Every structure is written in structure tokens, then in C-alpha cells.
Amino acid sequence: MNIISSASRQIILDTETTGMNQGAGPVYQGHRIIEIGCVEVINRKLTGRHYHEYINPDQLIDEEAIQVHGITNEYVADKPRFHQIAQSFLEFVDGAEIVAHNASFDVSFLDYELSRLQPKGPKLADICQLLDSLAIAKFLHPGQKNNLDALCKRYHIDNSRRELHGALLDAEILADVYLIMTGGQTKFNLSLGAQGGQEAGGIIRLPADRPALKVITASADELSTHEQRLDLVAKSGKCLWRG
């Protein structure tokens, strides 16, 4: 699995919905999107640009979902409907690679909302590339917990602000996780068949409190031998190591 994307512009995305999807398909029990959060990454650097909207779903939010994200029916009562923000959302993500954690969940809900537009909107896969950061995490850390909180702990990312789920906050945290997971300060374990611990078959960020590396300098005899070797190189032509 190639975990390093070649896309120059990426949109890290998360959504919140009226309920938990416990069945087949995004419209199980009629659930709808109530929040979209996106942050922009260009050439693997956060640009500071983001997209964030709360949405009135025209239906009640499940109490179970409110306990997770804290978004109440009263809060979204005066927010725009999806069709009112669809164009600005599509303009923000168009042509980018969307990165989402368990992407099929978010994309299926968004595709459903886009299908309700008049005229019918595109599927995200038709205008964007799609990348599932959960699939990457499972590849790097097989058999371990790979939800966002677990990954923050594994990669030493501060998620203390995350008392409740929120689409924009979770997108910001996922951006940090994704960038570190796919090429931040890392240690490469090339033995994919190794057994034991988190280091088997993946990329692990070195802890910030790791001991300083020991620096060993050359002795006087070693420096003298080195110079003698360079003298021999110089006799045969230009010695690159002496400028």
C-alpha cells in the first residue's frame, strides 16, 4: 500500500450527522448531515484555509448523536439547508483529494445530500480523489485501535480540546495525524513481517522525550589516516572532499 499521496492539494474532511449509521446505506433511519468541517493542505502543508458549516437537516437529531457531538436541534434550527451551502462546498473541494477517517461514511452521506439537489449534484468521486486515512492506519498498525483518539495518543498529538466530536476540530486533528502518519518525524521499520508491539510493519513517530543521540568524534590517529587517504586520492585527480 502506498501511503504517500501524490496529490498537491488535499482537503481533510469530517462530518457530523443526525444519528449513527447502524445499517446499510447512508439513509438508514433517514439520517442527514448537520455539520461539515474541512481544512486545506497544499504540498503537505496546512494553508490556514478552511470550510465550515452547520446545516439544518429538517428533522430531529437522535439523543445518542447529541451525546457524541453536542449539536442540538435548537442550535441548527436557524442554520442553512444543505442546498443553500452546496455550491460553496463543491467549489472548496473541487479537484482536490479528500482525506477522511472512515471515508465511506462521510462520502456516502455527502453523496446522498448531493443527489437530492435540483438539478442533481455530482458524486464526490467524480470531482475529487478520495483517500481513507483509517485504511492507512490499519495498514500501519494492524490489530490495534485506530480511531482518532488512539492515533493522537500514538503520535503524541494534543487532542485535549476534543471533549466532544466536532467536524472542524476533528478535521484539524486528523490533518495533524495524517501528515505525521504519512511522513512526519518518523522511524521506518523495514521488517514488515516483524512481530510484537506497534513497530511491526509500519511507521512510528519517535517520542519527543527520547534520549539524545550519542555523538562519537574521530580520534587524532583516525583523522591522520583519513588525510593520508585523501592525499592518495588527490594524486590521481581532483579530490572532491577537499573542495
C-alpha positions as CSV (number, residue, x, y, z in Angstrom):
1,M,0.0,0.0,0.0
2,N,1.4,3.4,-1.0
3,I,0.7,5.7,2.0
4,I,2.2,8.8,0.5
5,S,-0.3,10.6,-1.7
6,S,0.9,12.4,-4.9
7,A,-1.9,14.9,-4.7
8,S,-0.6,18.5,-4.3
9,R,-3.9,19.8,-2.8
10,Q,-5.8,17.9,-0.2
11,I,-8.9,18.6,1.8
12,I,-9.1,16.9,5.2
13,L,-12.8,16.4,5.9
14,D,-15.1,15.4,8.6
15,T,-18.9,15.5,9.1
16,E,-21.4,15.2,11.9
17,T,-24.9,13.7,11.4
18,T,-28.3,13.4,13.0
19,G,-27.6,9.8,14.0
20,M,-25.3,6.9,14.0
21,N,-25.4,4.8,10.8
22,Q,-26.1,1.3,12.0
23,G,-27.4,-0.2,8.9
24,A,-26.7,-0.5,5.2
25,G,-26.6,2.8,3.3
26,P,-26.3,6.4,4.4
27,V,-30.1,7.0,4.7
28,Y,-30.7,4.2,7.3
29,Q,-33.3,5.7,9.6
30,G,-33.2,8.8,7.4
31,H,-30.1,10.4,8.9
32,R,-28.7,13.6,7.5
33,I,-25.6,15.8,7.7
34,I,-25.7,18.6,10.3
35,E,-22.0,19.8,10.1
36,I,-19.2,19.8,7.6
37,G,-15.6,20.7,8.5
38,C,-12.7,20.9,6.1
39,V,-9.1,22.1,6.2
40,E,-6.8,22.7,3.2
41,V,-3.4,21.1,2.8
42,I,-1.2,22.0,-0.2
43,N,2.1,20.2,-0.8
44,R,1.7,18.6,2.7
45,K,1.4,22.0,4.5
46,L,-1.6,23.4,6.2
47,T,-2.6,26.7,4.4
48,G,-4.9,28.1,7.1
49,R,-7.9,28.0,4.7
50,H,-10.9,26.0,6.0
51,Y,-14.6,25.4,5.2
52,H,-17.1,25.0,8.0
53,E,-20.9,25.0,8.0
54,Y,-23.6,23.9,10.4
55,I,-26.7,22.6,8.5
56,N,-30.4,22.4,9.3
57,P,-31.4,18.8,8.5
58,D,-35.2,19.5,8.7
59,Q,-35.5,16.6,11.2
60,L,-34.7,15.8,14.8
61,I,-31.3,14.8,15.9
62,D,-31.0,11.5,17.8
63,E,-30.2,11.9,21.5
64,E,-27.4,9.4,21.1
65,A,-25.8,11.6,18.5
66,I,-26.2,14.7,20.6
67,Q,-24.2,13.0,23.4
68,V,-21.4,12.4,20.9
69,H,-21.2,15.8,19.1
70,G,-23.2,18.2,21.3
71,I,-25.1,19.7,18.4
72,T,-28.7,20.2,19.4
73,N,-31.9,20.7,17.4
74,E,-32.2,24.2,18.8
75,Y,-28.7,25.1,17.6
76,V,-29.3,24.1,14.0
77,A,-32.8,25.5,13.7
78,D,-31.7,28.7,12.1
79,K,-28.8,27.2,10.1
80,P,-28.9,26.9,6.2
81,R,-30.2,23.8,4.5
82,F,-27.7,21.7,2.5
83,H,-28.9,23.0,-0.9
84,Q,-28.1,26.5,0.3
85,I,-24.4,25.7,1.0
86,A,-23.8,23.0,-1.6
87,Q,-22.2,25.3,-4.2
88,S,-19.7,26.8,-1.8
89,F,-18.8,23.3,-0.5
90,L,-18.3,22.0,-4.1
91,E,-16.2,25.0,-5.0
92,F,-14.0,24.4,-2.0
93,V,-13.3,20.7,-2.6
94,D,-13.4,20.6,-6.4
95,G,-10.3,19.0,-7.9
96,A,-8.7,18.2,-4.6
97,E,-8.0,14.9,-2.9
98,I,-10.4,14.4,0.1
99,V,-8.9,12.7,3.1
100,A,-11.4,11.4,5.7
101,H,-11.2,8.9,8.5
102,N,-13.6,6.0,7.5
103,A,-14.2,8.0,4.3
104,S,-17.0,5.8,3.1
105,F,-19.2,7.0,5.9
106,D,-18.7,10.8,5.2
107,V,-18.7,10.4,1.5
108,S,-21.9,8.3,1.4
109,F,-23.7,11.0,3.4
110,L,-22.4,13.8,1.2
111,D,-23.3,11.9,-1.9
112,Y,-26.8,11.4,-0.6
113,E,-27.2,15.1,0.1
114,L,-25.8,16.0,-3.4
115,S,-28.2,13.5,-5.0
116,R,-31.1,15.5,-3.5
117,L,-30.2,18.7,-5.2
118,Q,-32.2,20.1,-8.1
119,P,-30.6,19.6,-10.5
120,K,-28.8,16.6,-9.1
121,G,-25.3,17.2,-8.0
122,P,-22.2,15.2,-8.8
123,K,-20.8,12.3,-6.7
124,L,-17.7,13.4,-4.8
125,A,-15.6,10.7,-6.6
126,D,-16.5,12.4,-9.9
127,I,-14.8,15.7,-8.9
128,C,-12.3,14.6,-6.2
129,Q,-9.9,11.9,-5.4
130,L,-10.8,10.0,-2.2
131,L,-8.4,8.7,0.5
132,D,-9.3,6.9,3.6
133,S,-6.9,7.7,6.5
134,L,-8.4,4.8,8.5
135,A,-7.3,2.3,5.9
136,I,-3.8,3.8,6.1
137,A,-3.8,3.5,9.9
138,K,-5.0,-0.1,9.8
139,F,-2.2,-0.9,7.3
140,L,0.5,0.7,9.5
141,H,-1.0,-0.6,12.8
142,P,-2.8,-3.9,12.2
143,G,-4.8,-5.3,15.0
144,Q,-4.7,-2.1,17.1
145,K,-7.2,0.7,17.8
146,N,-7.1,3.2,15.0
147,N,-9.7,5.7,15.9
148,L,-8.7,9.4,16.0
149,D,-8.2,9.4,19.8
150,A,-6.0,6.3,19.6
151,L,-3.9,7.8,16.8
152,C,-3.4,11.1,18.7
153,K,-2.1,9.1,21.6
154,R,0.2,7.0,19.4
155,Y,1.6,10.0,17.6
156,H,1.8,12.3,20.6
157,I,-0.8,14.8,19.3
158,D,-2.6,17.0,21.8
159,N,-6.3,16.4,21.4
160,S,-7.3,17.8,24.9
161,R,-9.7,20.2,23.2
162,R,-11.7,17.2,21.9
163,E,-14.2,16.8,24.7
164,L,-17.0,16.3,22.1
165,H,-16.8,15.4,18.4
166,G,-16.9,18.4,16.1
167,A,-16.4,18.3,12.3
168,L,-13.9,21.2,12.0
169,L,-12.0,20.4,15.2
170,D,-11.8,16.7,14.1
171,A,-10.6,17.7,10.6
172,E,-7.9,19.9,12.1
173,I,-6.7,17.0,14.4
174,L,-7.0,14.5,11.5
175,A,-4.8,16.8,9.4
176,D,-2.0,16.6,12.1
177,V,-2.4,12.8,12.4
178,Y,-2.4,12.2,8.7
179,L,0.7,14.3,8.0
180,I,2.6,12.6,10.7
181,M,1.4,9.2,9.9
182,T,2.4,9.6,6.2
183,G,5.7,11.3,6.6
184,G,6.3,13.4,9.7
185,Q,9.2,12.8,12.1
186,T,9.2,9.1,11.8
187,K,11.2,5.9,12.2
188,F,10.8,3.4,9.4
189,N,10.6,-0.3,10.3
190,L,11.5,-2.2,7.1
191,S,10.8,-5.6,8.5
192,L,7.1,-5.8,7.6
193,G,6.9,-9.4,9.0
194,A,8.2,-8.5,12.4
195,Q,6.2,-9.5,15.4
196,G,5.3,-7.6,18.6
197,G,4.5,-4.1,19.5
198,Q,3.4,-1.1,17.5
199,E,6.6,-1.1,15.5
200,A,5.7,-4.2,13.4
201,G,5.3,-3.3,9.8
202,G,4.8,0.5,9.9
203,I,6.0,4.0,10.5
204,I,6.2,5.1,14.1
205,R,6.9,8.7,15.3
206,L,9.8,8.8,17.7
207,P,8.8,10.1,21.2
208,A,9.6,13.7,22.0
209,D,11.3,12.6,25.3
210,R,13.7,10.1,23.6
211,P,17.4,10.2,24.8
212,A,19.8,12.4,22.9
213,L,21.9,10.7,20.3
214,K,25.4,9.9,21.3
215,V,28.0,11.7,19.1
216,I,31.3,9.9,18.6
217,T,34.1,12.0,17.1
218,A,37.2,10.8,15.2
219,S,40.4,10.3,17.1
220,A,43.7,12.0,16.1
221,D,45.0,8.8,14.6
222,E,41.8,8.3,12.6
223,L,41.9,11.9,11.3
224,S,45.6,11.4,10.2
225,T,44.7,8.2,8.4
226,H,41.9,10.0,6.7
227,E,44.1,12.8,5.4
228,Q,46.6,10.3,4.1
229,R,43.9,8.6,2.1
230,L,42.8,11.9,0.7
231,D,46.4,12.6,-0.3
232,L,46.3,9.5,-2.4
233,V,43.0,10.5,-4.0
234,A,44.4,13.9,-4.8
235,K,47.4,12.4,-6.7
236,S,45.0,10.7,-9.1
237,G,42.9,13.8,-9.8
238,K,40.6,16.3,-8.1
239,C,39.8,15.4,-4.5
240,L,36.1,16.4,-4.1
241,W,36.3,16.1,-0.3
242,R,38.9,18.9,-0.2
243,G,36.8,21.3,-2.3
